[in-house]
Amino acid sequence: MPEGFTVDYRNPGHWDISTRRDGRLFTIRGEPGDVIVHDTRARGGPSREFKNVADAMTCVCEELMWEPQE
């Protein structure tokens, strides 16, 4: 079963996405026009660039939110 995640705003341009079980999974860093999502999970993944935090957060949500298959 998927676990919920939290989004922590640390300061301007600095967001962390975490779960209780696995700790920090993604970081979002940057400023408008130059926002980067870093995948900090064990299996990792490439960093991705976006124009704004909303687009970066959409990417993270698409990765973490899924419906369980019965």
ZIFEN-V84104 format. One record per backbone hydrogen bond with DSSP energy under -1.0 kcal/mol. NH is the residue of the N-H (numbers start at 1). CO is the residue of the C=O. If there is no record, write none. Layout:
BEGIN
nh=NH co=CO
nh=NH co=CO
END
This chain:
BEGIN
nh=6 co=18
nh=8 co=16
nh=10 co=14
nh=11 co=14
nh=14 co=11
nh=15 co=28
nh=16 co=8
nh=17 co=26
nh=18 co=6
nh=19 co=23
nh=23 co=19
nh=25 co=17
nh=26 co=17
nh=27 co=38
nh=28 co=15
nh=29 co=36
nh=30 co=13
nh=31 co=34
nh=33 co=51
nh=34 co=31
nh=35 co=50
nh=36 co=29
nh=37 co=48
nh=38 co=27
nh=40 co=25
nh=48 co=37
nh=50 co=35
nh=56 co=52
nh=57 co=53
nh=58 co=54
nh=59 co=55
nh=60 co=56
nh=61 co=57
nh=62 co=58
nh=63 co=59
nh=64 co=60
nh=65 co=61
END
